[in-house]
Amino acid sequence: MTQFLNSTSQGFYKLFLRGLAMKITQLFLTLILSFASQSGFTAEADVEKEGEELYKTHCSACHGNTGGMDMSKRLAPPIIAVRMHYIGQYPDKDSFVMVVADWLEKQDESKSLMRGAIRRFNIMPPVYVSREDAEKIAAYIYDGDVEKPAGFDAHVEKMHGKKY
């Protein structure tokens, strides 16, 4: 009888250990997947933050809020206008980023969606950034909380007959 109890308790003990090992494995896998998904989110947030910093360094002096919607006080159209024009033609992020990054690499008037801005401000001067940085800037313009000068919405409605 003692031998029977010993073998039975050993069987239960083995089952208990096997179940415990499975639970630990499930917990471990859950933690890994959770960490991996958060890392992806963090990486995307980091790219957007880098894009914002690059935008501030290379673009905002001309495309920022300085001058508001008084075009005689601006050096270039506000970046929200650039986003509006290009997102209308390239609504998915990948194509938007590609086209804007291409523009940053080589400004070509024939490829511009903003010919009125070119007439008013002339063609944008070259921006000396790497392709990778150009894509980060473009991704920020697409996704980021870009500046919108006071009076922009009224300007869009008056000049383009639509609301933004």
C-alpha positions as CSV (number, residue, x, y, z in Angstrom):
1,M,0.0,0.0,0.0
2,T,2.8,2.4,0.8
3,Q,4.4,1.7,-2.6
4,F,1.0,2.4,-4.2
5,L,0.7,5.8,-2.4
6,N,4.3,6.7,-3.3
7,S,3.7,5.9,-7.0
8,T,0.4,7.8,-7.0
9,S,1.8,10.8,-5.3
10,Q,4.8,10.8,-7.6
11,G,2.3,10.7,-10.6
12,F,0.4,13.7,-9.2
13,Y,3.7,15.5,-8.5
14,K,4.8,14.9,-12.1
15,L,1.4,16.2,-13.4
16,F,1.7,19.2,-11.1
17,L,5.2,20.0,-12.4
18,R,4.1,19.5,-16.0
19,G,1.2,21.9,-15.5
20,L,3.4,24.4,-13.7
21,A,5.9,24.3,-16.6
22,M,3.2,24.9,-19.1
23,K,1.8,27.9,-17.1
24,I,5.3,29.4,-16.8
25,T,5.9,28.9,-20.6
26,Q,2.6,30.6,-21.4
27,L,3.5,33.5,-19.1
28,F,6.9,33.8,-20.6
29,L,5.6,33.8,-24.1
30,T,2.9,36.4,-23.2
31,L,5.6,38.7,-21.7
32,I,7.8,38.3,-24.8
33,L,4.9,39.1,-27.2
34,S,3.9,42.0,-25.0
35,F,7.4,43.4,-24.9
36,A,7.8,42.9,-28.7
37,S,4.6,44.8,-29.5
38,Q,5.5,47.6,-27.1
39,S,9.0,47.8,-28.7
40,G,7.4,48.2,-32.1
41,F,5.2,51.0,-30.8
42,T,8.2,52.6,-29.1
43,A,10.2,52.4,-32.3
44,E,7.5,54.0,-34.3
45,A,7.1,56.7,-31.6
46,D,10.9,57.3,-31.7
47,V,10.8,57.6,-35.5
48,E,8.0,60.2,-35.2
49,K,9.9,62.1,-32.6
50,E,13.1,62.0,-34.7
51,G,11.0,63.2,-37.7
52,E,9.6,66.1,-35.6
53,E,13.1,67.1,-34.5
54,L,14.4,66.9,-38.0
55,Y,11.4,69.0,-39.2
56,K,12.1,71.6,-36.6
57,T,15.8,71.7,-37.6
58,H,15.4,71.7,-41.4
59,C,11.9,72.9,-42.3
60,S,10.0,74.9,-39.6
61,A,11.9,78.1,-40.2
62,C,10.2,78.4,-43.6
63,H,7.1,76.1,-43.2
64,G,6.3,76.9,-39.5
65,N,3.8,79.4,-38.1
66,T,5.9,82.5,-38.5
67,G,3.8,85.0,-40.6
68,G,0.5,83.2,-39.9
69,M,-1.6,83.2,-43.0
70,D,-0.3,86.6,-44.2
71,M,1.6,85.3,-47.3
72,S,3.6,88.5,-47.5
73,K,5.2,87.6,-44.2
74,R,5.9,83.9,-45.0
75,L,8.9,82.3,-46.6
76,A,6.9,79.2,-47.7
77,P,3.5,77.7,-47.3
78,P,2.6,76.3,-43.9
79,I,3.4,72.6,-43.6
80,I,-0.2,71.8,-42.9
81,A,-1.0,73.1,-46.4
82,V,1.7,70.8,-47.8
83,R,0.2,67.9,-45.9
84,M,-3.3,68.8,-47.1
85,H,-2.3,69.0,-50.8
86,Y,-0.2,65.8,-50.8
87,I,-2.4,63.6,-48.6
88,G,-5.2,64.4,-51.0
89,Q,-3.2,62.8,-53.8
90,Y,-1.3,60.2,-51.8
91,P,-3.6,59.2,-48.9
92,D,-1.7,56.1,-47.8
93,K,1.4,56.7,-45.7
94,D,3.9,54.8,-47.8
95,S,3.2,56.7,-51.0
96,F,3.0,60.0,-49.2
97,V,6.4,59.4,-47.5
98,M,8.0,58.3,-50.8
99,V,6.8,61.4,-52.7
100,V,7.7,63.9,-50.0
101,A,11.1,62.3,-49.4
102,D,11.7,62.3,-53.2
103,W,10.8,66.1,-53.2
104,L,13.3,66.7,-50.4
105,E,16.0,64.9,-52.3
106,K,15.3,66.8,-55.6
107,Q,12.9,69.7,-55.9
108,D,11.2,69.4,-59.4
109,E,8.6,72.0,-60.3
110,S,7.0,69.6,-62.8
111,K,6.2,67.2,-59.9
112,S,4.8,69.7,-57.5
113,L,1.2,69.6,-56.4
114,M,1.6,73.2,-55.2
115,R,2.3,75.3,-58.3
116,G,0.6,78.3,-56.7
117,A,3.1,78.2,-53.8
118,I,6.0,78.0,-56.2
119,R,4.6,81.1,-58.1
120,R,4.3,82.9,-54.8
121,F,7.5,81.7,-53.0
122,N,9.7,80.3,-55.8
123,I,10.9,76.7,-55.8
124,M,12.1,75.4,-52.4
125,P,15.9,75.4,-52.0
126,P,17.7,72.1,-51.6
127,V,17.5,70.4,-48.2
128,Y,20.6,68.5,-47.4
129,V,19.4,65.5,-45.4
130,S,19.9,61.7,-45.9
131,R,17.1,59.7,-47.5
132,E,16.4,58.1,-44.2
133,D,16.0,61.5,-42.5
134,A,13.9,62.7,-45.4
135,E,11.6,59.7,-44.9
136,K,11.4,60.5,-41.1
137,I,10.5,64.1,-41.9
138,A,7.8,63.0,-44.4
139,A,6.4,60.5,-41.9
140,Y,6.2,63.2,-39.3
141,I,4.4,65.5,-41.7
142,Y,1.9,62.7,-42.5
143,D,1.3,61.5,-38.9
144,G,2.5,64.2,-36.6
145,D,0.8,67.0,-34.9
146,V,2.0,69.7,-37.4
147,E,1.6,73.4,-36.8
148,K,-1.5,75.1,-38.1
149,P,-1.4,78.9,-38.3
150,A,-4.4,80.9,-37.1
151,G,-6.7,81.5,-40.0
152,F,-5.6,78.4,-42.0
153,D,-9.1,76.8,-42.0
154,A,-10.7,80.1,-43.2
155,H,-8.0,80.4,-45.9
156,V,-8.6,76.8,-47.2
157,E,-12.4,77.3,-47.3
158,K,-12.0,80.7,-49.1
159,M,-9.3,79.6,-51.6
160,H,-10.1,76.0,-52.1
161,G,-13.8,75.9,-51.3
162,K,-13.4,73.1,-48.8
163,K,-12.9,72.6,-45.1
164,Y,-9.8,71.0,-43.7
